[in-house]
Amino acid sequence: MRLRFMARWAGLDETGRGKYATETMSGTDKKQAERQSYNRASPDPAKLAEGIRAGNRTALARAITLVESSRADHQDIAQKLLAMLLPETGKAVRLGLSGAPGVGKSTFTEAFGQYLTGQGHKVAVLAIDPSSARTGGSILGDKTRMELLARDPNAFIRPSPSGGTLGGVARRTREAMLLTEAAGYDVVIVETVGVGQSETAVAEMVDMFLLLLSPGGGDELQGIKRGIMELADLIVVNKADGALIPAATRAQMEYKTALHLMKPKSAAWTPSVLLASALKGEGLSDIWEAAQQHHKAMAEAGELHRLRAAQAQAWMWTEIREGLFSALKTDKKAAKLLPELEADVAEGRATPTAAAKRLLGLVLGDRREG
């Protein structure tokens, strides 16, 4: 056996030897070699794209790490990868989920995700965690709070630190969403940090925005910003079980009344209020049916295409703003002038607007025509 191996090895060039070595590897060895190729400092974008199209979870996780990285070389690879995969994106139902802390977002997401995989869907959950002020990493670890879904072969969970991003949505969540779609996940759920004025960013990147509420009724309604209610395509009153059923039913009626006083986001869809118990797995089929009806109504009216087009344009302008701000912070001339401008503004010698114009003029040059 060894002599036959040596004879064949001697007759192969370097490429052939690599192929022969791969063919003779055990299953475990192949997985390890595959993981190592994806986890190199500068992985091949074409190889990553191939792995993602095949549904390889290691390749998908590595790709999301690249798009989240602030390193310039990683960003170059990530953008090449996204360009390769763009034709495979856009086929999933994109759902956003937000709600006040303690309403049971992670419990609901796990139960809903398990329901969907049980129906034959592939589900990706992009769970945005609060960031540690010290390390910038995730604090709560949504993957550890959704253990059953994390073990489901048809589900993919990616917790990402919010990084202090306005809206509680990690800056690269949009790109992570495209990657999961290219990997064949037909339902993508973006679970956000909490609810508040800054949390509405999730509504600007998904097809349907779900607002999860607890049976607090009128008291909770007073604490919810009107703007959040106006963004909701569907309101779900969670924890509608046991002794809380009467309170949940009352809350449902109060939220329905509140919605009637608000103008719908789209003429193609009227938001509704549903009851659910994530703990008991009740009401999940109704929520999925509503999501499908919303997707169909929006698509038939042409609203879905227009919505996604507007979201893509808004995404572009967000990248332009953040790119300019990043360039401004790293400019040497700006760094030298900035302390002087800050002192002038603090002492009242210059207005903030005048100081900002002076800084921008220095970095971008005077664009005024003579």
VOGU-3710 file (C-alpha; in Angstrom, 3 decimals, decimal comma):
1> mrlrfmarwa> 0,000/0,000/0,000  2,748/2,416/0,992  4,770/1,570/-2,158  1,755/2,240/-4,397  1,202/5,574/-2,606  4,877/6,584/-3,037  4,846/5,597/-6,707  1,743/7,624/-7,450  2,994/10,577/-5,367  6,292/10,688/-7,281
11> gldetgrgky> 4,435/10,921/-10,590  2,357/13,967/-9,628  3,159/17,667/-9,909  2,457/20,082/-7,022  -1,183/20,672/-8,032  -1,821/16,977/-8,490  -0,269/16,170/-5,130  -2,558/18,678/-3,426  -5,600/17,165/-5,111  -4,495/13,599/-4,289
21> atetmsgtdk> -3,867/14,544/-0,648  -7,362/16,037/-0,415  -8,964/12,946/-1,977  -7,272/10,618/0,498  -8,177/12,675/3,598  -10,677/11,383/6,134  -13,939/13,314/6,612  -12,620/14,956/9,786  -9,350/15,930/8,103  -11,225/17,484/5,189
31> kqaerqsynr> -13,366/19,575/7,518  -10,295/20,776/9,387  -8,482/21,654/6,156  -11,585/23,441/4,890  -11,891/25,413/8,132  -8,222/26,385/7,989  -8,550/27,609/4,383  -11,520/29,810/5,327  -9,885/31,101/8,501  -6,639/32,263/6,929
41> aspdpaklae> -5,733/35,909/7,517  -6,564/36,726/3,882  -8,914/34,031/2,539  -9,634/33,693/-1,169  -12,986/35,442/-1,870  -13,765/33,032/-4,730  -13,304/30,051/-2,425  -15,440/31,683/0,257  -18,156/32,412/-2,311  -18,102/28,775/-3,411
51> giragnrtal> -18,462/27,622/0,201  -21,313/30,053/0,907  -23,240/28,985/-2,198  -22,871/25,393/-0,980  -24,349/26,386/2,392  -21,107/25,919/4,329  -21,637/27,491/7,763  -17,908/27,953/8,422  -17,530/29,925/5,194  -20,589/32,028/6,038
61> araitlvess> -19,352/32,801/9,558  -15,922/33,772/8,224  -17,467/36,004/5,566  -19,563/37,860/8,157  -16,433/38,334/10,281  -14,739/39,908/7,256  -17,582/42,357/6,571  -17,625/43,327/10,264  -13,866/43,887/10,355  -12,496/47,432/10,248
71> radhqdiaqk> -9,237/46,306/8,600  -8,817/47,706/5,102  -7,601/44,401/3,621  -10,577/42,557/5,124  -12,958/45,147/3,716  -11,419/44,724/0,249  -11,976/40,961/0,397  -15,491/41,424/1,775  -16,528/43,782/-1,024  -15,145/41,434/-3,703
81> llamllpetg> -17,044/38,586/-2,075  -20,306/40,538/-1,927  -19,961/41,505/-5,597  -19,627/37,800/-6,494  -22,646/36,796/-4,424  -24,989/39,690/-5,223  -26,912/37,747/-7,926  -27,810/35,103/-5,309  -29,321/37,614/-2,863  -32,758/39,162/-2,433
91> kavrlglsga> -34,832/35,967/-2,381  -35,448/35,792/1,388  -38,242/37,200/3,521  -36,568/39,848/5,694  -38,126/40,335/9,120  -37,121/42,856/11,781  -37,965/42,291/15,428  -37,849/44,889/18,172  -39,371/45,319/21,602  -38,709/46,622/25,083
101> pgvgkstfte> -36,200/44,747/27,270  -37,886/41,886/29,097  -40,601/41,335/26,509  -39,054/37,998/25,537  -37,440/38,769/22,160  -34,901/35,940/22,278  -37,455/33,411/23,546  -39,844/34,456/20,793  -37,106/34,378/18,127  -36,081/30,849/19,127
111> afgqyltgqg> -39,658/29,553/19,187  -40,526/31,265/15,885  -37,286/30,057/14,268  -37,975/26,470/15,336  -41,508/26,722/13,978  -40,174/27,923/10,606  -37,487/25,228/10,314  -40,179/22,701/11,173  -42,084/24,021/8,148  -39,081/23,343/5,904
121> hkvavlaidp> -37,547/26,825/5,904  -33,910/27,764/6,446  -33,715/30,551/9,020  -30,895/33,009/9,700  -31,030/35,090/12,885  -28,853/38,189/13,087  -29,086/39,010/16,777  -27,727/42,441/17,647  -26,334/42,496/21,187  -25,496/45,535/23,327
131> ssartggsil> -21,787/46,315/23,224  -19,400/46,266/26,137  -18,046/49,734/26,818  -14,642/48,177/27,546  -14,154/45,617/24,784  -16,812/46,480/22,227  -17,960/42,850/22,266  -21,425/41,391/22,783  -22,680/41,425/26,370  -25,697/39,106/26,379
141> gdktrmella> -24,670/36,475/23,811  -27,936/35,703/22,014  -26,547/32,435/20,672  -26,255/31,059/24,205  -29,815/32,217/24,935  -31,186/30,301/21,923  -29,526/26,936/22,500  -32,161/24,773/20,790  -32,262/26,892/17,643  -28,464/27,090/17,588
151> rdpnafirps> -28,334/23,281/17,304  -30,857/23,193/14,450  -29,061/22,300/11,165  -31,479/24,531/9,229  -30,818/27,595/11,362  -27,888/29,980/11,572  -27,500/32,411/14,463  -25,012/35,236/14,401  -24,783/37,498/17,466  -23,054/40,787/16,663
161> psggtlggva> -22,219/43,672/19,002  -24,113/46,851/18,191  -20,872/48,786/18,559  -22,790/51,828/19,702  -24,418/52,085/16,278  -27,487/54,300/16,131  -30,507/52,078/15,836  -29,007/49,184/17,762  -28,241/47,518/14,453  -24,642/46,636/13,742
171> rrtreamllt> -23,281/48,713/10,851  -22,672/45,662/8,693  -25,967/43,904/9,379  -27,150/44,721/5,847  -24,157/42,949/4,347  -24,516/40,005/6,734  -28,119/39,723/5,555  -26,994/39,473/1,923  -24,477/36,771/2,811  -27,059/34,632/4,602
181> eaagydvviv> -29,405/34,960/1,610  -26,628/33,815/-0,726  -26,113/30,803/1,561  -29,713/29,720/0,919  -31,516/30,995/4,013  -35,015/31,987/2,894  -36,070/33,747/6,117  -33,779/36,314/7,756  -34,683/37,701/11,175  -32,918/40,769/12,549
191> etvgvgqset> -33,405/40,918/16,321  -32,439/44,283/17,803  -31,255/45,527/21,184  -34,438/47,103/22,488  -37,040/49,675/21,615  -36,692/53,448/21,460  -36,191/56,295/19,025  -32,832/54,979/17,859  -34,135/51,428/17,321  -36,082/52,293/14,178
201> avaemvdmfl> -33,007/51,650/12,003  -34,069/48,012/11,702  -37,209/49,058/9,820  -34,984/50,604/7,152  -33,415/47,296/6,145  -36,208/44,715/6,350  -39,431/43,945/4,479  -41,592/43,646/7,582  -41,129/45,190/11,014  -42,548/43,264/13,987
211> lllspgggde> -43,017/45,064/17,278  -43,112/42,680/20,231  -45,013/43,881/23,299  -46,010/42,396/26,637  -49,536/42,439/28,136  -48,996/45,826/29,800  -52,036/47,370/28,192  -52,603/51,095/28,550  -49,684/51,599/30,919  -47,225/50,229/28,369
221> lqgikrgime> -48,934/52,055/25,509  -48,165/55,355/27,223  -44,455/54,501/27,227  -44,216/53,579/23,551  -43,102/56,253/21,141  -45,731/57,019/18,504  -43,028/56,770/15,841  -42,295/53,154/16,768  -45,961/52,232/16,468  -46,166/53,920/13,061
231> ladlivvnka> -43,243/51,841/11,790  -44,768/48,507/12,831  -46,208/46,262/10,114  -47,344/43,793/12,749  -47,692/44,045/16,525  -47,385/40,862/18,557  -48,497/40,745/22,195  -46,248/38,065/23,681  -46,702/36,139/26,954  -50,402/35,591/26,198
241> dgalipaatr> -50,694/32,492/28,380  -52,004/31,443/31,787  -53,174/34,240/34,049  -51,949/36,856/31,556  -54,464/35,925/28,844  -57,109/38,500/29,947  -54,490/41,255/30,165  -53,075/40,265/26,771  -56,534/40,373/25,182  -57,180/43,846/26,627
251> aqmeyktalh> -53,793/45,023/25,404  -54,569/43,652/21,933  -57,751/45,747/21,753  -55,967/48,885/22,984  -53,164/48,505/20,450  -55,706/47,934/17,664  -57,443/51,182/18,644  -54,118/53,014/18,645  -53,262/51,681/15,169  -56,576/52,884/13,749
261> lmkpksaawt> -55,567/56,434/14,656  -52,347/56,172/12,650  -51,794/56,311/8,917  -50,458/52,998/7,515  -46,983/53,024/5,971  -48,297/51,490/2,766  -51,655/51,464/1,003  -51,035/47,766/0,283  -50,987/46,681/3,933  -52,907/47,438/7,113
271> psvllasalk> -51,033/46,500/10,321  -52,747/44,140/12,755  -52,252/42,982/16,364  -51,821/39,286/17,168  -51,444/37,302/20,385  -48,659/34,793/20,989  -47,009/32,729/23,676  -43,389/32,016/22,779  -43,095/29,876/25,898  -45,883/27,541/24,753
281> geglsdiwea> -45,334/27,948/21,025  -48,829/29,349/20,482  -49,801/31,900/17,838  -46,657/31,354/15,752  -48,513/29,988/12,718  -50,736/33,102/12,650  -47,668/35,353/12,735  -46,023/33,502/9,849  -49,252/33,609/7,847  -49,407/37,389/8,395
291> aqqhhkamae> -45,773/37,707/7,272  -46,514/35,764/4,084  -49,629/37,815/3,370  -47,638/41,028/3,877  -44,885/39,846/1,536  -47,393/38,832/-1,144  -49,428/42,052/-0,883  -46,332/44,247/-1,041  -44,863/42,307/-3,983  -48,086/42,367/-6,014
301> agelhrlraa> -48,468/46,117/-5,483  -44,868/46,760/-6,516  -44,185/48,149/-3,053  -41,603/45,512/-2,121  -39,344/46,407/-5,053  -39,684/50,126/-4,326  -39,033/49,564/-0,624  -35,845/47,586/-1,208  -34,636/50,084/-3,819  -35,128/52,970/-1,368
311> qaqawmwtei> -33,364/50,985/1,367  -30,385/50,341/-0,936  -30,110/54,050/-1,736  -30,332/54,969/1,955  -27,636/52,362/2,650  -25,380/53,998/0,046  -25,751/57,434/1,658  -25,086/55,954/5,088  -21,825/54,492/3,758  -20,924/57,848/2,184
321> reglfsalkt> -21,505/59,710/5,475  -19,582/57,177/7,538  -16,790/57,006/4,962  -16,386/60,789/4,954  -16,393/60,899/8,749  -13,765/58,161/8,886  -11,601/59,988/6,332  -11,965/63,187/8,325  -10,802/61,516/11,543  -7,713/60,026/9,897
331> dkkaakllpe> -6,650/63,169/7,999  -3,392/64,597/9,425  -4,259/68,211/8,605  -7,619/67,844/10,308  -6,047/66,259/13,383  -3,724/69,231/13,713  -6,465/71,848/13,332  -9,175/70,112/15,371  -7,919/71,035/18,918  -7,808/74,708/17,916
341> leadvaegra> -11,349/74,592/16,513  -12,674/72,774/19,594  -11,138/75,426/21,849  -12,605/78,248/19,737  -16,081/76,715/19,919  -15,825/76,007/23,656  -14,694/79,578/24,405  -17,338/81,129/22,168  -14,849/82,563/19,675  -16,439/80,689/16,775
351> tptaaakrll> -19,777/79,097/16,036  -19,884/75,298/15,559  -21,075/75,806/11,976  -18,156/78,103/11,114  -15,665/75,716/12,733  -17,103/72,733/10,854  -16,961/74,591/7,531  -13,341/75,549/8,161  -12,402/71,932/8,892  -14,254/70,586/5,863
361> glvlgdrreg> -12,738/73,268/3,671  -9,276/72,224/4,801  -9,834/68,539/4,097  -12,050/68,685/0,995  -10,748/71,938/-0,423  -12,779/74,980/-1,369  -15,462/73,675/-3,793  -17,105/77,052/-4,327  -17,066/78,340/-7,869  -15,648/81,778/-8,469
//
